[in-house]
Amino acid sequence: MVRTTSRRLPVAVGLTGLVLWLSASPVAAHGVGGRVDLPLPAWQLAWAAGFAVASSFVVLGMFWSEPRLARAAVGRPMPPVAQIVGRALLPLTRIVGLGAFGVLLYATWRGNVNSASNIAPIAIYVAFWVGLQIVSALIGDVWRGFNPFLTLADCGAWVRARITDTPISSVNHGAGSQWWAVAAITSFLWLELCYHSSAAPRSIGIWLTLYTIAMVAGAAWFGRGWVRDADGFGVLFTMLGAMAPLYRDDEDRWRFRAPLAGLAAMPVGSGTVAFVLVVLGSTSFDGFSRSSMWRDIISNRSGWELTFVSTVGMVFVIGLVALIYRGAIKAMSIVTGDGERDLADTFGSSLLPIALAYAVAHYFSLLMFEGQQLFIHISDPFGRGWDLFGTVDYQVDFTWISTDTIAWTQTVAIAVGHVLGITVAHDRAVERYEPAAAVRSQYPMLVAMVFYTVAGLLLLLGV
């Protein structure tokens, strides 16, 4: 049986690739072209991608009859030299992370109030938020080595231990619950997508200061390990890092493993699934906010009225995304007889490839073009007329990557992300049930995935 499956696996991969190739076509990106550039009507392109996802479900049912990801999640250790280098670099990366954080915080409060002359908006919204999501999924959780909130928590614990003459406590009274991270990441998403003056350096400075105070105060109250479960960015990058080939185990050793395998071993605690749904829903709202329907809704609104309407819109879209997932889990519970909470936690990791796909699809052109401004601002981070590294006269090159390449990247990202989500869900299903029952249990999830695929592409096109 194992030999038959191993022989069929290349066939399954080939068939899935063929379906994706036939169904995917380049689309116009936000800010790069428009609907008139589409080689196919929007509805036809969206449903073609939905067909690709449905076809991959059939292929997986035929050729993937035993769990593979959990077995590959352990991986193998990196060579001893790499372990030594990794441990030696950690103090340096912590210093770099804390230093970069200090520069960013100073820029928000003391830098030029003009967002176009200040490094803060580009650094936090483009390089950090978008760039680190992609880096985490492709390489691993690099943020963990630079995270300034962990450094501040450790320093605070050290100072407290010296003052009280007691050993540093590693107790984390909030361990296992990620509802704090839900609140943390939601605050950032509200600032980015809803607040009417989100690009203003002072607005970023107020939010960043309050966020830092919350992280430090929480670490002081609950224990320094609390930050790992409460820092919304750290939680997200760790989750995305579960898809990457590199990770650090519980003993802080670097290991290799098959891409995507870590999702089968990802710890799921209270609030984990809600966290993923908030991230996925917020990116969906970002796509919806570029549609003609949303432009009609906000029309002449501005200031706090615009902020209020945008907040209601984001909450509504996140709720809709969560409702679809909850409906799929409810239907799956009826089919399998298992509890909804257990099923929701088990299959929640299958949403992470989709969340990453949405991020790539919606922000790829932003990263490629606006991200170049980071090299300009690095010479004059505070907007004071400096030219520290000779890059202040650099001009953004809008020709270095073609609109066709961006379009293909965005379209394929949506399709592949959902296929990977289906793959993770199917692997978790065959881990729990017999192959035939596993396939039946995934019908509701397939419907949800197809809906997410179609909706994701339509939002990407701004329909």
Contacts in CASP RR format, 6 or more apart in sequence:
PFRMAT RR
TARGET T0000
AUTHOR 0000-0000-0000
METHOD contacts of the structure
MODEL  1
MVRTTSRRLPVAVGLTGLVLWLSASPVAAHGVGGRVDLPLPAWQLAWAAG
FAVASSFVVLGMFWSEPRLARAAVGRPMPPVAQIVGRALLPLTRIVGLGA
FGVLLYATWRGNVNSASNIAPIAIYVAFWVGLQIVSALIGDVWRGFNPFL
TLADCGAWVRARITDTPISSVNHGAGSQWWAVAAITSFLWLELCYHSSAA
PRSIGIWLTLYTIAMVAGAAWFGRGWVRDADGFGVLFTMLGAMAPLYRDD
EDRWRFRAPLAGLAAMPVGSGTVAFVLVVLGSTSFDGFSRSSMWRDIISN
RSGWELTFVSTVGMVFVIGLVALIYRGAIKAMSIVTGDGERDLADTFGSS
LLPIALAYAVAHYFSLLMFEGQQLFIHISDPFGRGWDLFGTVDYQVDFTW
ISTDTIAWTQTVAIAVGHVLGITVAHDRAVERYEPAAAVRSQYPMLVAMV
FYTVAGLLLLLGV
1 65 0 8 1.000
2 66 0 8 1.000
5 63 0 8 1.000
5 64 0 8 1.000
5 65 0 8 1.000
5 66 0 8 1.000
8 62 0 8 1.000
8 63 0 8 1.000
9 63 0 8 1.000
9 64 0 8 1.000
11 63 0 8 1.000
12 59 0 8 1.000
12 60 0 8 1.000
12 62 0 8 1.000
12 63 0 8 1.000
12 64 0 8 1.000
15 55 0 8 1.000
15 59 0 8 1.000
16 52 0 8 1.000
16 55 0 8 1.000
16 56 0 8 1.000
16 59 0 8 1.000
16 419 0 8 1.000
19 51 0 8 1.000
19 52 0 8 1.000
19 55 0 8 1.000
19 56 0 8 1.000
19 59 0 8 1.000
20 52 0 8 1.000
20 412 0 8 1.000
20 415 0 8 1.000
20 416 0 8 1.000
20 419 0 8 1.000
22 48 0 8 1.000
22 52 0 8 1.000
23 48 0 8 1.000
23 49 0 8 1.000
23 50 0 8 1.000
23 51 0 8 1.000
23 52 0 8 1.000
23 415 0 8 1.000
24 48 0 8 1.000
24 49 0 8 1.000
24 52 0 8 1.000
24 408 0 8 1.000
24 411 0 8 1.000
24 412 0 8 1.000
24 415 0 8 1.000
25 38 0 8 1.000
25 39 0 8 1.000
25 40 0 8 1.000
25 45 0 8 1.000
25 48 0 8 1.000
25 411 0 8 1.000
26 39 0 8 1.000
26 404 0 8 1.000
26 407 0 8 1.000
26 408 0 8 1.000
26 411 0 8 1.000
27 38 0 8 1.000
27 42 0 8 1.000
27 45 0 8 1.000
27 407 0 8 1.000
27 410 0 8 1.000
27 411 0 8 1.000
27 457 0 8 1.000
27 460 0 8 1.000
27 461 0 8 1.000
28 34 0 8 1.000
28 35 0 8 1.000
28 37 0 8 1.000
28 38 0 8 1.000
28 403 0 8 1.000
28 407 0 8 1.000
28 461 0 8 1.000
29 364 0 8 1.000
29 365 0 8 1.000
29 403 0 8 1.000
29 406 0 8 1.000
29 407 0 8 1.000
29 410 0 8 1.000
29 460 0 8 1.000
30 287 0 8 1.000
30 290 0 8 1.000
30 362 0 8 1.000
30 365 0 8 1.000
30 366 0 8 1.000
30 460 0 8 1.000
30 462 0 8 1.000
31 365 0 8 1.000
32 365 0 8 1.000
32 403 0 8 1.000
32 406 0 8 1.000
32 407 0 8 1.000
33 403 0 8 1.000
35 42 0 8 1.000
35 461 0 8 1.000
35 462 0 8 1.000
35 463 0 8 1.000
37 403 0 8 1.000
37 407 0 8 1.000
38 45 0 8 1.000
38 461 0 8 1.000
40 48 0 8 1.000
42 457 0 8 1.000
42 458 0 8 1.000
42 461 0 8 1.000
42 463 0 8 1.000
43 458 0 8 1.000
45 411 0 8 1.000
45 457 0 8 1.000
45 461 0 8 1.000
46 453 0 8 1.000
46 454 0 8 1.000
46 456 0 8 1.000
46 457 0 8 1.000
46 458 0 8 1.000
46 461 0 8 1.000
47 454 0 8 1.000
49 411 0 8 1.000
49 414 0 8 1.000
49 415 0 8 1.000
49 418 0 8 1.000
49 453 0 8 1.000
49 454 0 8 1.000
49 457 0 8 1.000
50 415 0 8 1.000
50 418 0 8 1.000
50 450 0 8 1.000
50 453 0 8 1.000
50 454 0 8 1.000
52 415 0 8 1.000
52 419 0 8 1.000
52 453 0 8 1.000
53 415 0 8 1.000
53 418 0 8 1.000
53 419 0 8 1.000
53 422 0 8 1.000
53 446 0 8 1.000
53 449 0 8 1.000
53 450 0 8 1.000
53 453 0 8 1.000
54 446 0 8 1.000
54 450 0 8 1.000
56 419 0 8 1.000
56 422 0 8 1.000
56 423 0 8 1.000
57 422 0 8 1.000
57 426 0 8 1.000
57 442 0 8 1.000
57 446 0 8 1.000
57 449 0 8 1.000
60 422 0 8 1.000
60 423 0 8 1.000
60 426 0 8 1.000
61 426 0 8 1.000
61 435 0 8 1.000
61 439 0 8 1.000
64 423 0 8 1.000
64 426 0 8 1.000
64 427 0 8 1.000
64 430 0 8 1.000
65 430 0 8 1.000
65 435 0 8 1.000
66 430 0 8 1.000
66 435 0 8 1.000
67 264 0 8 1.000
67 427 0 8 1.000
67 428 0 8 1.000
67 430 0 8 1.000
67 431 0 8 1.000
68 261 0 8 1.000
68 427 0 8 1.000
69 258 0 8 1.000
69 260 0 8 1.000
69 261 0 8 1.000
69 262 0 8 1.000
69 263 0 8 1.000
69 264 0 8 1.000
69 424 0 8 1.000
69 427 0 8 1.000
69 428 0 8 1.000
70 261 0 8 1.000
70 264 0 8 1.000
70 265 0 8 1.000
70 427 0 8 1.000
70 431 0 8 1.000
72 257 0 8 1.000
72 258 0 8 1.000
72 261 0 8 1.000
72 264 0 8 1.000
73 257 0 8 1.000
73 261 0 8 1.000
73 262 0 8 1.000
73 264 0 8 1.000
73 265 0 8 1.000
74 255 0 8 1.000
74 257 0 8 1.000
74 265 0 8 1.000
75 255 0 8 1.000
75 256 0 8 1.000
75 257 0 8 1.000
75 258 0 8 1.000
75 261 0 8 1.000
76 255 0 8 1.000
76 256 0 8 1.000
76 257 0 8 1.000
77 83 0 8 1.000
77 253 0 8 1.000
77 254 0 8 1.000
77 255 0 8 1.000
77 256 0 8 1.000
78 246 0 8 1.000
78 253 0 8 1.000
78 254 0 8 1.000
78 255 0 8 1.000
78 256 0 8 1.000
82 254 0 8 1.000
83 253 0 8 1.000
83 254 0 8 1.000
86 254 0 8 1.000
87 252 0 8 1.000
90 145 0 8 1.000
93 145 0 8 1.000
93 146 0 8 1.000
94 145 0 8 1.000
94 146 0 8 1.000
94 150 0 8 1.000
94 151 0 8 1.000
96 146 0 8 1.000
97 146 0 8 1.000
97 147 0 8 1.000
97 148 0 8 1.000
97 151 0 8 1.000
98 148 0 8 1.000
98 151 0 8 1.000
98 152 0 8 1.000
99 148 0 8 1.000
100 146 0 8 1.000
100 148 0 8 1.000
101 148 0 8 1.000
102 148 0 8 1.000
103 119 0 8 1.000
103 381 0 8 1.000
104 119 0 8 1.000
104 120 0 8 1.000
104 123 0 8 1.000
104 124 0 8 1.000
104 208 0 8 1.000
105 205 0 8 1.000
105 208 0 8 1.000
105 209 0 8 1.000
105 212 0 8 1.000
106 382 0 8 1.000
107 118 0 8 1.000
107 119 0 8 1.000
107 120 0 8 1.000
107 123 0 8 1.000
107 201 0 8 1.000
107 381 0 8 1.000
107 382 0 8 1.000
108 118 0 8 1.000
108 120 0 8 1.000
108 201 0 8 1.000
108 202 0 8 1.000
108 204 0 8 1.000
108 205 0 8 1.000
108 208 0 8 1.000
109 201 0 8 1.000
109 202 0 8 1.000
109 205 0 8 1.000
109 209 0 8 1.000
110 382 0 8 1.000
111 118 0 8 1.000
111 201 0 8 1.000
111 382 0 8 1.000
111 383 0 8 1.000
111 384 0 8 1.000
112 118 0 8 1.000
112 201 0 8 1.000
112 382 0 8 1.000
112 383 0 8 1.000
112 384 0 8 1.000
113 200 0 8 1.000
113 201 0 8 1.000
113 202 0 8 1.000
114 383 0 8 1.000
115 121 0 8 1.000
115 199 0 8 1.000
115 200 0 8 1.000
115 201 0 8 1.000
117 380 0 8 1.000
117 383 0 8 1.000
118 201 0 8 1.000
118 377 0 8 1.000
118 381 0 8 1.000
118 382 0 8 1.000
118 383 0 8 1.000
119 374 0 8 1.000
119 377 0 8 1.000
119 378 0 8 1.000
119 380 0 8 1.000
119 381 0 8 1.000
119 382 0 8 1.000
119 383 0 8 1.000
120 201 0 8 1.000
120 204 0 8 1.000
120 205 0 8 1.000
121 199 0 8 1.000
121 201 0 8 1.000
121 204 0 8 1.000
122 370 0 8 1.000
122 371 0 8 1.000
122 373 0 8 1.000
122 374 0 8 1.000
122 377 0 8 1.000
123 374 0 8 1.000
123 377 0 8 1.000
124 204 0 8 1.000
124 208 0 8 1.000
125 192 0 8 1.000
125 199 0 8 1.000
126 363 0 8 1.000
126 366 0 8 1.000
126 367 0 8 1.000
126 370 0 8 1.000
126 371 0 8 1.000
126 373 0 8 1.000
126 374 0 8 1.000
127 371 0 8 1.000
127 374 0 8 1.000
128 233 0 8 1.000
129 188 0 8 1.000
129 192 0 8 1.000
130 359 0 8 1.000
130 363 0 8 1.000
130 366 0 8 1.000
130 367 0 8 1.000
131 367 0 8 1.000
132 142 0 8 1.000
132 143 0 8 1.000
132 233 0 8 1.000
132 237 0 8 1.000
133 236 0 8 1.000
133 237 0 8 1.000
133 240 0 8 1.000
133 356 0 8 1.000
133 359 0 8 1.000
134 356 0 8 1.000
134 359 0 8 1.000
134 360 0 8 1.000
134 367 0 8 1.000
135 142 0 8 1.000
136 142 0 8 1.000
136 143 0 8 1.000
136 236 0 8 1.000
136 237 0 8 1.000
136 238 0 8 1.000
136 240 0 8 1.000
136 241 0 8 1.000
136 244 0 8 1.000
137 240 0 8 1.000
137 241 0 8 1.000
137 243 0 8 1.000
137 244 0 8 1.000
137 356 0 8 1.000
138 244 0 8 1.000
139 244 0 8 1.000
139 245 0 8 1.000
139 246 0 8 1.000
140 240 0 8 1.000
140 241 0 8 1.000
140 244 0 8 1.000
140 245 0 8 1.000
140 246 0 8 1.000
140 247 0 8 1.000
141 234 0 8 1.000
141 237 0 8 1.000
141 238 0 8 1.000
141 240 0 8 1.000
141 241 0 8 1.000
141 244 0 8 1.000
141 247 0 8 1.000
141 248 0 8 1.000
142 237 0 8 1.000
143 233 0 8 1.000
143 234 0 8 1.000
143 237 0 8 1.000
143 238 0 8 1.000
144 150 0 8 1.000
144 234 0 8 1.000
144 237 0 8 1.000
144 238 0 8 1.000
144 248 0 8 1.000
147 227 0 8 1.000
147 231 0 8 1.000
147 233 0 8 1.000
147 234 0 8 1.000
149 212 0 8 1.000
149 215 0 8 1.000
149 216 0 8 1.000
149 219 0 8 1.000
149 227 0 8 1.000
149 231 0 8 1.000
150 224 0 8 1.000
150 227 0 8 1.000
150 228 0 8 1.000
150 231 0 8 1.000
152 212 0 8 1.000
152 215 0 8 1.000
152 216 0 8 1.000
152 219 0 8 1.000
153 215 0 8 1.000
153 216 0 8 1.000
153 219 0 8 1.000
153 223 0 8 1.000
153 224 0 8 1.000
153 225 0 8 1.000
153 226 0 8 1.000
153 227 0 8 1.000
154 224 0 8 1.000
156 216 0 8 1.000
156 219 0 8 1.000
156 220 0 8 1.000
156 224 0 8 1.000
157 168 0 8 1.000
157 169 0 8 1.000
157 219 0 8 1.000
157 223 0 8 1.000
157 224 0 8 1.000
158 168 0 8 1.000
160 220 0 8 1.000
161 167 0 8 1.000
161 168 0 8 1.000
161 169 0 8 1.000
168 224 0 8 1.000
169 223 0 8 1.000
169 224 0 8 1.000
170 223 0 8 1.000
170 224 0 8 1.000
170 225 0 8 1.000
171 223 0 8 1.000
172 222 0 8 1.000
172 223 0 8 1.000
172 224 0 8 1.000
172 225 0 8 1.000
172 226 0 8 1.000
172 228 0 8 1.000
172 229 0 8 1.000
173 222 0 8 1.000
173 223 0 8 1.000
173 226 0 8 1.000
174 180 0 8 1.000
174 222 0 8 1.000
174 226 0 8 1.000
174 229 0 8 1.000
174 230 0 8 1.000
175 225 0 8 1.000
175 226 0 8 1.000
175 229 0 8 1.000
176 229 0 8 1.000
176 267 0 8 1.000
176 269 0 8 1.000
176 270 0 8 1.000
177 229 0 8 1.000
177 269 0 8 1.000
177 270 0 8 1.000
177 271 0 8 1.000
178 229 0 8 1.000
178 230 0 8 1.000
178 235 0 8 1.000
178 269 0 8 1.000
178 270 0 8 1.000
178 271 0 8 1.000
178 272 0 8 1.000
178 274 0 8 1.000
178 275 0 8 1.000
179 270 0 8 1.000
179 271 0 8 1.000
179 274 0 8 1.000
180 226 0 8 1.000
180 229 0 8 1.000
180 230 0 8 1.000
181 229 0 8 1.000
181 230 0 8 1.000
181 231 0 8 1.000
181 232 0 8 1.000
181 234 0 8 1.000
181 235 0 8 1.000
181 236 0 8 1.000
181 271 0 8 1.000
181 275 0 8 1.000
182 271 0 8 1.000
182 274 0 8 1.000
182 275 0 8 1.000
182 278 0 8 1.000
184 211 0 8 1.000
184 214 0 8 1.000
184 215 0 8 1.000
184 230 0 8 1.000
184 231 0 8 1.000
184 232 0 8 1.000
184 233 0 8 1.000
185 232 0 8 1.000
185 233 0 8 1.000
185 235 0 8 1.000
185 236 0 8 1.000
185 275 0 8 1.000
185 278 0 8 1.000
185 279 0 8 1.000
186 278 0 8 1.000
186 282 0 8 1.000
187 207 0 8 1.000
187 211 0 8 1.000
188 207 0 8 1.000
188 211 0 8 1.000
188 232 0 8 1.000
188 233 0 8 1.000
189 278 0 8 1.000
189 279 0 8 1.000
189 282 0 8 1.000
189 314 0 8 1.000
190 311 0 8 1.000
190 314 0 8 1.000
191 198 0 8 1.000
191 203 0 8 1.000
191 204 0 8 1.000
191 207 0 8 1.000
192 198 0 8 1.000
193 282 0 8 1.000
193 285 0 8 1.000
193 286 0 8 1.000
193 289 0 8 1.000
193 310 0 8 1.000
193 314 0 8 1.000
194 307 0 8 1.000
194 310 0 8 1.000
194 311 0 8 1.000
194 314 0 8 1.000
195 203 0 8 1.000
195 307 0 8 1.000
195 310 0 8 1.000
196 302 0 8 1.000
196 303 0 8 1.000
196 304 0 8 1.000
196 306 0 8 1.000
196 307 0 8 1.000
196 310 0 8 1.000
197 203 0 8 1.000
197 303 0 8 1.000
198 204 0 8 1.000
214 230 0 8 1.000
215 227 0 8 1.000
215 230 0 8 1.000
215 231 0 8 1.000
218 226 0 8 1.000
218 227 0 8 1.000
218 230 0 8 1.000
219 225 0 8 1.000
219 226 0 8 1.000
219 227 0 8 1.000
228 234 0 8 1.000
228 235 0 8 1.000
228 238 0 8 1.000
229 235 0 8 1.000
232 275 0 8 1.000
235 275 0 8 1.000
236 275 0 8 1.000
236 279 0 8 1.000
239 266 0 8 1.000
239 275 0 8 1.000
239 276 0 8 1.000
239 349 0 8 1.000
239 352 0 8 1.000
240 352 0 8 1.000
240 355 0 8 1.000
240 356 0 8 1.000
241 247 0 8 1.000
242 262 0 8 1.000
242 263 0 8 1.000
242 265 0 8 1.000
242 266 0 8 1.000
242 349 0 8 1.000
242 352 0 8 1.000
243 259 0 8 1.000
243 260 0 8 1.000
243 262 0 8 1.000
243 263 0 8 1.000
243 352 0 8 1.000
243 353 0 8 1.000
243 356 0 8 1.000
244 259 0 8 1.000
245 256 0 8 1.000
245 257 0 8 1.000
245 258 0 8 1.000
245 259 0 8 1.000
246 254 0 8 1.000
246 255 0 8 1.000
246 256 0 8 1.000
247 254 0 8 1.000
247 255 0 8 1.000
247 257 0 8 1.000
247 262 0 8 1.000
248 254 0 8 1.000
248 255 0 8 1.000
249 255 0 8 1.000
260 353 0 8 1.000
260 420 0 8 1.000
260 423 0 8 1.000
260 424 0 8 1.000
263 349 0 8 1.000
263 350 0 8 1.000
263 352 0 8 1.000
263 353 0 8 1.000
263 424 0 8 1.000
264 349 0 8 1.000
264 424 0 8 1.000
264 427 0 8 1.000
264 428 0 8 1.000
264 431 0 8 1.000
266 349 0 8 1.000
268 345 0 8 1.000
268 346 0 8 1.000
268 348 0 8 1.000
268 349 0 8 1.000
269 345 0 8 1.000
272 345 0 8 1.000
272 348 0 8 1.000
273 325 0 8 1.000
273 344 0 8 1.000
273 345 0 8 1.000
273 348 0 8 1.000
273 351 0 8 1.000
274 322 0 8 1.000
276 348 0 8 1.000
276 349 0 8 1.000
276 351 0 8 1.000
276 352 0 8 1.000
276 355 0 8 1.000
277 318 0 8 1.000
277 319 0 8 1.000
277 321 0 8 1.000
277 322 0 8 1.000
277 325 0 8 1.000
277 351 0 8 1.000
278 318 0 8 1.000
279 355 0 8 1.000
280 321 0 8 1.000
280 351 0 8 1.000
280 354 0 8 1.000
280 355 0 8 1.000
280 358 0 8 1.000
281 314 0 8 1.000
281 317 0 8 1.000
281 318 0 8 1.000
281 319 0 8 1.000
281 320 0 8 1.000
281 321 0 8 1.000
281 322 0 8 1.000
282 314 0 8 1.000
282 317 0 8 1.000
282 318 0 8 1.000
283 355 0 8 1.000
283 358 0 8 1.000
283 359 0 8 1.000
283 362 0 8 1.000
284 317 0 8 1.000
284 318 0 8 1.000
284 321 0 8 1.000
284 358 0 8 1.000
284 455 0 8 1.000
284 456 0 8 1.000
284 459 0 8 1.000
285 313 0 8 1.000
285 314 0 8 1.000
285 317 0 8 1.000
285 318 0 8 1.000
286 362 0 8 1.000
287 362 0 8 1.000
287 456 0 8 1.000
287 459 0 8 1.000
287 460 0 8 1.000
287 462 0 8 1.000
288 294 0 8 1.000
288 313 0 8 1.000
288 317 0 8 1.000
288 459 0 8 1.000
289 310 0 8 1.000
290 459 0 8 1.000
290 462 0 8 1.000
291 459 0 8 1.000
291 462 0 8 1.000
291 463 0 8 1.000
292 462 0 8 1.000
292 463 0 8 1.000
297 309 0 8 1.000
298 306 0 8 1.000
298 309 0 8 1.000
298 310 0 8 1.000
301 309 0 8 1.000
321 452 0 8 1.000
324 448 0 8 1.000
324 451 0 8 1.000
324 452 0 8 1.000
325 344 0 8 1.000
325 348 0 8 1.000
325 351 0 8 1.000
325 448 0 8 1.000
326 340 0 8 1.000
326 344 0 8 1.000
327 444 0 8 1.000
327 448 0 8 1.000
328 444 0 8 1.000
328 445 0 8 1.000
328 447 0 8 1.000
328 448 0 8 1.000
329 340 0 8 1.000
329 343 0 8 1.000
329 344 0 8 1.000
329 347 0 8 1.000
329 444 0 8 1.000
330 340 0 8 1.000
330 444 0 8 1.000
331 443 0 8 1.000
331 444 0 8 1.000
332 338 0 8 1.000
332 343 0 8 1.000
332 347 0 8 1.000
332 441 0 8 1.000
332 442 0 8 1.000
332 444 0 8 1.000
332 445 0 8 1.000
333 339 0 8 1.000
333 340 0 8 1.000
333 343 0 8 1.000
335 440 0 8 1.000
335 441 0 8 1.000
335 443 0 8 1.000
335 444 0 8 1.000
336 343 0 8 1.000
336 433 0 8 1.000
336 437 0 8 1.000
336 441 0 8 1.000
338 432 0 8 1.000
346 428 0 8 1.000
346 432 0 8 1.000
347 425 0 8 1.000
347 428 0 8 1.000
347 429 0 8 1.000
347 445 0 8 1.000
349 424 0 8 1.000
349 428 0 8 1.000
350 421 0 8 1.000
350 422 0 8 1.000
350 424 0 8 1.000
350 425 0 8 1.000
350 428 0 8 1.000
350 445 0 8 1.000
351 421 0 8 1.000
352 421 0 8 1.000
352 424 0 8 1.000
353 417 0 8 1.000
353 418 0 8 1.000
353 420 0 8 1.000
353 421 0 8 1.000
353 424 0 8 1.000
354 417 0 8 1.000
354 418 0 8 1.000
354 421 0 8 1.000
354 449 0 8 1.000
354 452 0 8 1.000
356 417 0 8 1.000
357 413 0 8 1.000
357 414 0 8 1.000
357 416 0 8 1.000
357 417 0 8 1.000
357 418 0 8 1.000
357 420 0 8 1.000
358 414 0 8 1.000
358 456 0 8 1.000
360 409 0 8 1.000
360 410 0 8 1.000
360 413 0 8 1.000
361 410 0 8 1.000
361 411 0 8 1.000
361 413 0 8 1.000
361 414 0 8 1.000
361 456 0 8 1.000
361 460 0 8 1.000
362 410 0 8 1.000
362 459 0 8 1.000
362 460 0 8 1.000
364 406 0 8 1.000
364 409 0 8 1.000
364 410 0 8 1.000
364 413 0 8 1.000
365 406 0 8 1.000
365 410 0 8 1.000
368 400 0 8 1.000
368 401 0 8 1.000
368 406 0 8 1.000
369 396 0 8 1.000
369 398 0 8 1.000
370 396 0 8 1.000
372 394 0 8 1.000
372 396 0 8 1.000
372 397 0 8 1.000
373 396 0 8 1.000
375 391 0 8 1.000
375 394 0 8 1.000
376 391 0 8 1.000
376 392 0 8 1.000
376 394 0 8 1.000
376 396 0 8 1.000
377 383 0 8 1.000
378 388 0 8 1.000
378 389 0 8 1.000
378 391 0 8 1.000
379 386 0 8 1.000
379 387 0 8 1.000
379 388 0 8 1.000
379 389 0 8 1.000
379 390 0 8 1.000
379 391 0 8 1.000
379 392 0 8 1.000
380 386 0 8 1.000
380 387 0 8 1.000
380 388 0 8 1.000
380 392 0 8 1.000
385 392 0 8 1.000
386 392 0 8 1.000
387 393 0 8 1.000
410 460 0 8 1.000
411 457 0 8 1.000
411 460 0 8 1.000
414 453 0 8 1.000
414 456 0 8 1.000
414 457 0 8 1.000
414 460 0 8 1.000
415 453 0 8 1.000
418 449 0 8 1.000
418 450 0 8 1.000
418 452 0 8 1.000
418 453 0 8 1.000
421 449 0 8 1.000
422 442 0 8 1.000
422 445 0 8 1.000
422 446 0 8 1.000
422 449 0 8 1.000
425 442 0 8 1.000
425 445 0 8 1.000
425 449 0 8 1.000
426 438 0 8 1.000
426 439 0 8 1.000
426 442 0 8 1.000
429 438 0 8 1.000
429 439 0 8 1.000
429 441 0 8 1.000
429 442 0 8 1.000
430 438 0 8 1.000
432 438 0 8 1.000
432 441 0 8 1.000
433 441 0 8 1.000
END
